[in-house]
Amino acid sequence: MLTTKIINKLKSVVSDKNVLLEVEERFVYSQDATNMQNVPCLADAVVFVENETQIQKILKLANENKIPVIARGAGTNLVGACIPLCGGIILNFSKMNKILEINPSNMTAKVQAGVVVGKLAEEASKYGLFYPPDPSNLKVSTIGGSIALNSGGAKTFKYGSTKDYVISLKIVTANGEIMNIGSNTAKNSTGYQMPQLFIGSEGTLGIIVEAVLKLIPKPESSKVMLAYFDSISKAACAVNKIIEEKLYPATLDIMDKTTLKTIDDFCPTGLKYNYEAALLIEVDGYECSLDWQQHKISSILQNLEVKDIVISNSQEEAEKIWTARRSAFGACAKLAPNVETGDIVVPREKIPQLVDEIREICNKNNLMVCILGHIGDGNIHPHIPLDLNNEDDVKNYEKAKDEIHKLALNLGGTLSGEHGIGCEKSKYMKFAEDSIALNYMKQIKNVFDPRNILNPKKIF
Ligand SMILES: Cc1cc2nc3c(=O)[nH]c(=O)nc-3n(C[C@H](O)[C@H](O)[C@H](O)COP(=O)(O)OP(=O)(O)OC[C@H]3O[C@@H](n4cnc5c(N)ncnc54)[C@H](O)[C@@H]3O)c2cc1C
């Protein structure tokens, strides 16, 4: 509970209208996109920040009084990363949503942390530039949230994830200082790569207020192919062959039969769900290179017993395929009241084994599963529709979740390819990370946040 004195101080920093205190308001902001049956703890206040000076003052106040502070972008993370496990202040970034500069000569964008990822991509595109990280909810998720989780997306195979595009950050530290890290230059070997430390830090080391992001030239054109196979292993084999032939598609995604059917039932786009798996392959680059790439890939696929290939012949057709792919989560939500998902990642060669064993685990635990993901990155999302009000479903899911994460580790993979750890996967950290490394991570946390006010009880 915050004292009246603290609440009045908060109001004097950001004005009355920017502090939410009603229980209903605090309830709403004490949840994120993660499935939680019960809200474990309510935030004490939700504060809409408008500039860095306000954030500095709030953090000074919070640090002096040992009040937890949880930064919140769009609250779309799936790992409980925004849930105020110890109460405290939610810092809402929705009013810090300005694109401050797009610099076509430097090919950089300077943005506030609350800028929506898709909005930046759209603005950059007006300059012929491209911001590739594209979480499938890019129309709502924010730059701050995606940096704090190192979000990826469907184009990570070719273009990398958020970590590859952050060149400098302005941070407000736990004690309210402003710290600028990195440099707005194409290259930088000046000491420790500090921005990398804050990427994936889930709001536990400092509050990101501004970022300078690298942009790249926008590919002139793109084409989408859907290739159907009668087994996951044949689809995986095709992916390896495409890579071995040194082709470099922007996207190499997979959807299994159940996913294809579920999506098509939800939004009919003509997906062929009589096959076991479909590869979604996007090639991009100069217009004149697209037919060549497409023919090369088609001939590889033909040699690997592809059952059918559908190729987009217009932007509209490509968009239709992408809409179907991006609808997967929503479509699964039609199957049961809730959907749980994960984002384990394994060396690519282990994908067929991973998929087979995830299915076995779900089957054994009486759970349905739609398997899809970024096969080019070895990153799989098992979407598990279930009813969290049903005790058996909950028990079965908890067991399956443990087994799936253990399986990924046994296959030489790790817990998260893009969603992060939050409080949902923190119990597995000791199995995934070297104990000495884990110990250093905790020491780093302690250096930046000795009073443990920044998003406590997350990651570890
Ligand atoms: C339907 C759906 C599809 C998704 N698809 C993808 C996908 O394809 N790829 C992918 O990687 N993820 C995906 N996600 C997961 C998630 O939405 C993304 O990781 C997203 O980028 C998080 O952004 P956000 O603004 O919602 O962050 P939030 O959920 O608000 O916050 C996430 C974390 O960042 C911290 N944070 C937020 N702002 C700041 C700040 N200014 N300073 C410091 N810390 C901060 C928070 O404290 C929290 O720890 C998906 C989620 C949903 C619901």
PDBQT file of the ligand as one rigid body, heavy atoms in Angstrom, charges set to zero:
ROOT
HETATM    1  C1  LIG A 501      -0.918 -12.621 -30.051  1.00  0.00    +0.000 C 
HETATM    2  C2  LIG A 501       0.526 -12.437 -29.658  1.00  0.00    +0.000 A 
HETATM    3  C3  LIG A 501       1.519 -12.684 -30.580  1.00  0.00    +0.000 A 
HETATM    4  C4  LIG A 501       2.863 -12.514 -30.229  1.00  0.00    +0.000 A 
HETATM    5  N1  LIG A 501       3.810 -12.752 -31.169  1.00  0.00    +0.000 NA
HETATM    6  C5  LIG A 501       5.103 -12.599 -30.854  1.00  0.00    +0.000 A 
HETATM    7  C6  LIG A 501       6.117 -12.846 -31.834  1.00  0.00    +0.000 A 
HETATM    8  O1  LIG A 501       5.832 -13.191 -32.970  1.00  0.00    +0.000 OA
HETATM    9  N2  LIG A 501       7.397 -12.683 -31.462  1.00  0.00    +0.000 N 
HETATM   10  C7  LIG A 501       7.744 -12.286 -30.203  1.00  0.00    +0.000 A 
HETATM   11  O2  LIG A 501       8.923 -12.139 -29.928  1.00  0.00    +0.000 OA
HETATM   12  N3  LIG A 501       6.820 -12.074 -29.258  1.00  0.00    +0.000 NA
HETATM   13  C8  LIG A 501       5.511 -12.206 -29.549  1.00  0.00    +0.000 A 
HETATM   14  N4  LIG A 501       4.560 -11.980 -28.598  1.00  0.00    +0.000 N 
HETATM   15  C9  LIG A 501       4.989 -11.640 -27.216  1.00  0.00    +0.000 C 
HETATM   16  C10 LIG A 501       5.039 -10.122 -26.876  1.00  0.00    +0.000 C 
HETATM   17  O3  LIG A 501       3.913  -9.473 -27.259  1.00  0.00    +0.000 OA
HETATM   18  C11 LIG A 501       6.160  -9.400 -27.492  1.00  0.00    +0.000 C 
HETATM   19  O4  LIG A 501       7.323  -9.893 -26.938  1.00  0.00    +0.000 OA
HETATM   20  C12 LIG A 501       6.084  -7.857 -27.349  1.00  0.00    +0.000 C 
HETATM   21  O5  LIG A 501       7.156  -7.301 -28.029  1.00  0.00    +0.000 OA
HETATM   22  C13 LIG A 501       6.010  -7.261 -25.965  1.00  0.00    +0.000 C 
HETATM   23  O6  LIG A 501       5.747  -5.860 -26.093  1.00  0.00    +0.000 OA
HETATM   24  P1  LIG A 501       4.813  -5.079 -25.088  1.00  0.00    +0.000 P 
HETATM   25  O7  LIG A 501       4.872  -3.640 -25.421  1.00  0.00    +0.000 OA
HETATM   26  O8  LIG A 501       3.470  -5.665 -25.015  1.00  0.00    +0.000 OA
HETATM   27  O9  LIG A 501       5.585  -5.340 -23.728  1.00  0.00    +0.000 OA
HETATM   28  P2  LIG A 501       4.974  -5.559 -22.274  1.00  0.00    +0.000 P 
HETATM   29  O10 LIG A 501       4.249  -6.834 -22.216  1.00  0.00    +0.000 OA
HETATM   30  O11 LIG A 501       4.259  -4.342 -21.836  1.00  0.00    +0.000 OA
HETATM   31  O12 LIG A 501       6.327  -5.673 -21.421  1.00  0.00    +0.000 OA
HETATM   32  C14 LIG A 501       7.199  -6.740 -21.606  1.00  0.00    +0.000 C 
HETATM   33  C15 LIG A 501       8.410  -6.583 -20.682  1.00  0.00    +0.000 C 
HETATM   34  O13 LIG A 501       9.107  -5.402 -21.033  1.00  0.00    +0.000 OA
HETATM   35  C16 LIG A 501       9.262  -4.554 -19.898  1.00  0.00    +0.000 C 
HETATM   36  N5  LIG A 501       9.176  -3.182 -20.394  1.00  0.00    +0.000 N 
HETATM   37  C17 LIG A 501       8.180  -2.618 -21.112  1.00  0.00    +0.000 A 
HETATM   38  N6  LIG A 501       8.482  -1.343 -21.386  1.00  0.00    +0.000 NA
HETATM   39  C18 LIG A 501       9.684  -1.091 -20.820  1.00  0.00    +0.000 A 
HETATM   40  C19 LIG A 501      10.526   0.053 -20.718  1.00  0.00    +0.000 A 
HETATM   41  N7  LIG A 501      10.182   1.207 -21.275  1.00  0.00    +0.000 N 
HETATM   42  N8  LIG A 501      11.683  -0.052 -20.042  1.00  0.00    +0.000 NA
HETATM   43  C20 LIG A 501      12.052  -1.228 -19.462  1.00  0.00    +0.000 A 
HETATM   44  N9  LIG A 501      11.296  -2.329 -19.511  1.00  0.00    +0.000 NA
HETATM   45  C21 LIG A 501      10.140  -2.268 -20.193  1.00  0.00    +0.000 A 
HETATM   46  C22 LIG A 501       8.118  -4.933 -18.973  1.00  0.00    +0.000 C 
HETATM   47  O14 LIG A 501       8.400  -4.599 -17.642  1.00  0.00    +0.000 OA
HETATM   48  C23 LIG A 501       8.064  -6.426 -19.202  1.00  0.00    +0.000 C 
HETATM   49  O15 LIG A 501       9.066  -7.044 -18.441  1.00  0.00    +0.000 OA
HETATM   50  C24 LIG A 501       3.214 -12.117 -28.909  1.00  0.00    +0.000 A 
HETATM   51  C25 LIG A 501       2.194 -11.874 -27.982  1.00  0.00    +0.000 A 
HETATM   52  C26 LIG A 501       0.867 -12.024 -28.341  1.00  0.00    +0.000 A 
HETATM   53  C27 LIG A 501      -0.194 -11.749 -27.314  1.00  0.00    +0.000 C 
ENDROOT
TORSDOF 0
